[in-house]
Amino acid sequence: MAEKNKIKIYIDPYGNTLNFWWADPKKSFISEEAKDSFDVIVKDKKGVPIGFEKIGFFPKEIDPMAYIKNQMKFLLESNKQLVE
């Protein structure tokens, strides 16, 4: 009988990546760039793929870090005015 694993999905807004794991991430041993893309395949010690990382997951128009950076700029300017 095949082993049943839960798929784990992680979204990293700071790194702008999406990670899929169909095996335990702690078993990751090596990462290799996928052919014809900048995406990454993660493999265990036996060379079996156990995860996948999609780089540049968010389109430029909805990049959450760009939004946060704009908000931080506003907050920093507001704080500067309060201090002066």
C-alpha positions as CSV (number, residue, x, y, z in Angstrom):
1,M,0.0,0.0,0.0
2,A,1.3,3.5,-0.9
3,E,2.2,5.8,1.9
4,K,-0.3,8.7,2.2
5,N,1.2,12.1,2.8
6,K,-0.5,15.4,3.3
7,I,0.6,18.2,0.9
8,K,2.0,21.2,2.7
9,I,1.8,24.6,1.0
10,Y,3.8,27.6,2.2
11,I,3.5,31.1,0.8
12,D,6.4,33.5,1.5
13,P,5.3,37.1,0.6
14,Y,8.8,38.5,1.5
15,G,10.6,36.0,-0.8
16,N,7.8,36.0,-3.3
17,T,7.7,32.2,-3.4
18,L,5.2,29.4,-3.2
19,N,6.4,26.0,-1.8
20,F,4.7,22.6,-2.2
21,W,5.8,19.7,-0.1
22,W,4.4,16.2,-0.7
23,A,6.9,14.6,1.8
24,D,8.5,15.8,5.0
25,P,10.5,19.0,4.3
26,K,13.0,17.9,7.0
27,K,14.1,15.2,4.5
28,S,15.3,17.8,1.9
29,F,18.8,17.2,0.8
30,I,19.4,19.0,-2.4
31,S,17.7,21.7,-4.5
32,E,18.0,21.9,-8.3
33,E,16.8,24.5,-10.7
34,A,14.1,23.1,-12.9
35,K,14.7,23.0,-16.7
36,D,13.6,26.2,-18.6
37,S,12.6,28.1,-15.5
38,F,14.0,29.6,-12.3
39,D,11.8,27.3,-10.2
40,V,13.4,24.8,-7.8
41,I,12.9,21.0,-7.3
42,V,13.8,19.8,-3.8
43,K,15.0,16.2,-3.5
44,D,15.8,13.8,-0.7
45,K,19.1,11.9,-0.2
46,K,17.9,9.3,-2.7
47,G,17.3,11.9,-5.4
48,V,13.5,11.5,-5.2
49,P,11.6,14.8,-5.6
50,I,9.8,15.7,-2.4
51,G,9.0,19.4,-3.0
52,F,8.8,22.3,-5.4
53,E,9.4,26.0,-5.1
54,K,7.8,28.5,-7.4
55,I,9.8,31.7,-7.5
56,G,8.1,34.9,-8.4
57,F,4.7,33.6,-7.3
58,F,2.9,37.0,-7.0
59,P,2.5,39.1,-10.1
60,K,4.1,42.5,-9.9
61,E,0.6,44.2,-9.7
62,I,-0.3,42.4,-6.4
63,D,3.1,41.9,-4.9
64,P,2.4,42.1,-1.1
65,M,5.9,43.2,-0.2
66,A,5.6,46.2,-2.5
67,Y,2.4,47.2,-0.7
68,I,4.0,46.7,2.7
69,K,7.1,48.7,1.7
70,N,4.8,51.6,0.6
71,Q,3.0,51.4,3.9
72,M,6.2,51.3,5.9
73,K,7.4,54.4,4.0
74,F,4.2,56.2,5.0
75,L,4.6,55.1,8.7
76,L,8.3,56.1,8.8
77,E,7.4,59.6,7.4
78,S,4.6,59.9,9.9
79,N,6.8,58.9,12.8
80,K,9.5,61.4,11.7
81,Q,6.9,64.2,11.8
82,L,5.8,63.2,15.3
83,V,9.4,63.2,16.6
84,E,10.3,66.6,15.2
